[in-house]
């Protein structure tokens, strides 16, 4: 049975309520999905043995869940505990007339919930495929897929996308109509973009092995 799709609007909970800069907040699930789709590295926040730990890791998603993976030896991937996952894209610096008004143009998402360790073999394989294809579309079918031993050495967590918050900041500095506008200082944005460079082959790769098309075509394209 196909599960019901998640609502188009994100629920406002005590953990997702925007208390500062509310105008930058959004309850649009489409914006959450766009932020997640634009990246592939998140930061997993979890308490391990009474101490906070924040771990960067790659991720993938379907319509309802975020998948994160790592080694079975990783203490942060034990599952069954509350976690917070964040994804942030920096789009530029906001350089105002006063240091106080400086800022950053950004897109960010924060997801709350209890991470579930995926144990079903079919779901685990499907989750790892989503994770791989999220970072490099086409790579799952090109490369050798995981063996049983490799699957056993890999932990996959699933985190529901039901409870999340989004914040986005765009535009110019906020002091263009204030007293500092009379200072005659330059103010504006310094945009930041990331672009994929040319693929670099493994030094041990035979020279007659071509770069596959799904990798080659990303050269020169924008990331994020």
C-alpha positions as CSV (number, residue, x, y, z in Angstrom):
1,X,0.0,0.0,0.0
2,X,1.4,3.4,-1.0
3,X,1.6,5.7,2.0
4,X,-0.2,9.1,2.0
5,X,2.1,11.9,0.8
6,X,3.2,14.3,3.5
7,X,1.3,17.6,3.7
8,X,2.5,20.5,1.5
9,X,2.9,22.7,4.6
10,X,5.4,21.8,7.3
11,X,3.8,21.6,10.8
12,X,4.8,24.3,13.2
13,X,5.9,22.6,16.4
14,X,7.8,23.9,19.5
15,X,11.0,22.7,17.9
16,X,10.4,24.2,14.4
17,X,8.7,27.5,15.4
18,X,10.8,30.5,14.2
19,X,11.4,32.8,17.1
20,X,13.9,35.1,15.4
21,X,13.9,36.6,11.9
22,X,10.4,35.1,11.3
23,X,10.3,36.7,7.9
24,X,13.1,34.4,6.8
25,X,11.2,31.3,7.9
26,X,9.1,29.1,5.6
27,X,6.6,26.3,6.1
28,X,6.6,25.3,2.5
29,X,7.7,21.6,2.1
30,X,8.7,22.3,-1.5
31,X,11.3,24.7,-0.3
32,X,12.6,22.0,2.2
33,X,12.9,19.5,-0.6
34,X,14.7,22.0,-2.8
35,X,17.3,22.7,-0.1
36,X,17.8,19.0,0.5
37,X,18.1,18.3,-3.3
38,X,20.7,21.1,-3.8
39,X,23.2,19.4,-1.4
40,X,24.5,16.0,-0.4
41,X,26.3,16.7,2.9
42,X,24.4,17.3,6.2
43,X,25.4,17.6,9.8
44,X,23.9,15.1,12.2
45,X,23.6,16.3,15.8
46,X,23.1,13.6,18.4
47,X,23.9,13.1,22.1
48,X,26.4,10.2,22.6
49,X,27.2,9.1,26.2
50,X,25.8,12.3,27.6
51,X,27.8,14.6,25.3
52,X,26.7,16.4,22.1
53,X,28.3,15.3,18.9
54,X,27.8,16.8,15.4
55,X,28.9,14.6,12.5
56,X,29.1,15.6,8.8
57,X,27.8,12.8,6.5
58,X,26.3,12.3,3.1
59,X,22.5,11.8,2.7
60,X,19.8,11.0,0.3
61,X,16.0,11.2,0.5
62,X,12.7,10.0,-0.8
63,X,9.4,11.8,-0.3
64,X,9.1,10.9,3.4
65,X,12.5,10.1,4.8
66,X,16.1,11.2,4.9
67,X,18.7,8.5,4.7
68,X,22.2,8.8,6.3
69,X,24.9,6.2,6.4
70,X,28.2,5.3,8.0
71,X,30.2,2.6,9.6
72,X,28.6,0.1,12.1
73,X,31.4,1.2,14.5
74,X,30.1,4.8,14.5
75,X,28.7,5.8,17.9
76,X,26.6,8.6,16.3
77,X,24.7,6.1,14.1
78,X,23.3,3.9,16.8
79,X,19.7,4.9,16.0
80,X,16.7,5.0,18.3
81,X,17.6,8.4,19.8
82,X,16.5,12.0,19.1
83,X,18.6,13.7,16.5
84,X,18.8,17.0,14.6
85,X,20.0,17.1,11.0
86,X,20.9,20.4,9.3
87,X,21.7,21.3,5.7
88,X,23.0,24.8,4.8
89,X,23.9,26.5,1.6
90,X,25.8,29.8,1.7
91,X,24.9,32.0,-1.3
92,X,26.9,35.0,-0.4
93,X,28.0,37.7,2.1
94,X,25.8,40.7,2.8
95,X,28.2,43.6,3.3
96,X,26.4,46.5,4.9
97,X,27.5,50.1,5.8
98,X,27.9,49.1,9.4
99,X,29.4,45.9,10.8
100,X,26.3,45.3,12.9
101,X,24.2,44.9,9.7
102,X,26.5,42.4,8.0
103,X,25.1,39.0,7.3
104,X,24.9,36.0,5.0
105,X,22.5,35.1,2.2
106,X,21.7,31.4,2.8
107,X,19.3,28.5,2.5
108,X,19.0,26.2,5.5
109,X,16.9,23.3,6.7
110,X,16.7,21.7,10.1
111,X,15.1,18.3,10.6
112,X,14.0,16.9,14.0
113,X,13.1,13.4,14.9
114,X,14.2,10.0,16.1
115,X,16.6,8.3,13.8
116,X,15.6,4.7,12.9
117,X,18.2,2.1,12.1
118,X,17.3,0.4,8.8
119,X,17.5,-3.4,9.2
120,X,15.3,-4.7,6.4
121,X,17.8,-5.8,3.6
122,X,15.6,-4.5,0.7
123,X,15.0,-1.1,2.4
124,X,18.7,-0.8,3.2
125,X,19.7,-1.4,-0.4
126,X,17.1,1.0,-1.6
127,X,18.2,3.6,0.9
128,X,21.8,3.3,-0.1
129,X,20.8,3.6,-3.8
130,X,19.0,6.8,-3.1
131,X,22.0,8.1,-1.1
132,X,24.4,7.3,-4.0
133,X,22.1,8.6,-6.7
134,X,21.5,11.8,-4.7
135,X,25.2,12.7,-4.7
136,X,26.0,11.4,-8.2
137,X,23.1,10.4,-10.5
138,X,23.9,7.4,-12.6
139,X,26.7,6.1,-10.3
140,X,24.6,3.3,-8.7
141,X,24.3,1.4,-11.9
142,X,27.8,2.2,-13.2
143,X,29.8,1.1,-10.1
144,X,29.8,-2.3,-8.4
145,X,27.1,-2.5,-5.9
146,X,27.6,-3.5,-2.2
147,X,28.4,-7.1,-1.3
148,X,26.7,-8.7,1.7
149,X,29.9,-8.2,3.7
150,X,29.9,-4.5,2.8
151,X,26.2,-4.1,3.6
152,X,26.8,-5.8,7.0
153,X,29.6,-3.2,7.7
154,X,27.3,-0.3,6.9
155,X,24.8,1.4,9.1
156,X,21.8,3.2,7.4
157,X,19.6,5.5,9.4
158,X,16.2,6.8,8.3
159,X,14.8,10.1,9.6
160,X,11.2,11.2,8.9
161,X,10.9,14.5,7.1
162,X,7.6,15.2,8.9
163,X,9.1,17.7,11.4
164,X,11.4,20.3,9.9
165,X,12.0,24.0,9.6
166,X,13.3,26.2,6.8
167,X,15.0,29.5,6.7
168,X,16.1,31.5,3.7
169,X,17.8,34.9,3.5
170,X,18.2,36.7,0.2
171,X,18.7,40.3,-1.0
172,X,20.5,43.4,-0.1
173,X,21.7,44.8,3.3
174,X,19.0,46.2,5.6
175,X,20.6,49.6,6.2
176,X,20.0,51.3,2.8
177,X,17.3,53.5,4.2
178,X,18.8,54.2,7.6
179,X,21.2,56.9,9.0
180,X,24.3,54.9,7.8
181,X,23.2,55.4,4.2
182,X,24.7,58.9,4.4
183,X,28.2,57.6,5.1
184,X,29.0,57.2,1.4
185,X,30.3,53.6,1.9
186,X,29.8,50.8,-0.6
187,X,27.3,48.2,0.5
188,X,25.9,45.1,-1.3
189,X,26.2,41.4,-1.8
190,X,29.3,39.3,-2.5
191,X,27.7,36.2,-4.2
192,X,29.3,32.8,-3.7
193,X,28.8,29.9,-6.1
194,X,30.4,26.4,-6.4
195,X,31.1,24.9,-9.8
196,X,32.2,21.3,-10.5
197,X,35.7,21.1,-12.1
198,X,37.1,18.6,-14.5
199,X,37.1,15.0,-13.3
200,X,40.6,13.9,-12.0
201,X,41.3,10.2,-12.7
202,X,42.8,7.9,-10.2
203,X,46.6,7.8,-10.8
204,X,46.3,4.0,-10.9
205,X,43.6,4.1,-13.6
206,X,44.6,2.7,-17.0
207,X,44.7,5.6,-19.5
208,X,42.2,3.9,-21.8
209,X,39.3,4.0,-19.3
210,X,37.1,7.0,-20.3
211,X,35.2,9.2,-17.9
212,X,31.6,8.0,-17.9
213,X,29.0,10.4,-19.3
214,X,27.1,10.9,-16.1
215,X,30.3,12.3,-14.4
216,X,31.7,14.1,-17.4
217,X,28.6,16.1,-18.0
218,X,28.8,17.7,-14.6
219,X,32.0,19.6,-15.4
220,X,31.3,23.3,-15.4
221,X,27.9,23.0,-13.9
222,X,26.9,24.7,-10.7
223,X,26.6,22.8,-7.4
224,X,23.8,23.8,-5.1
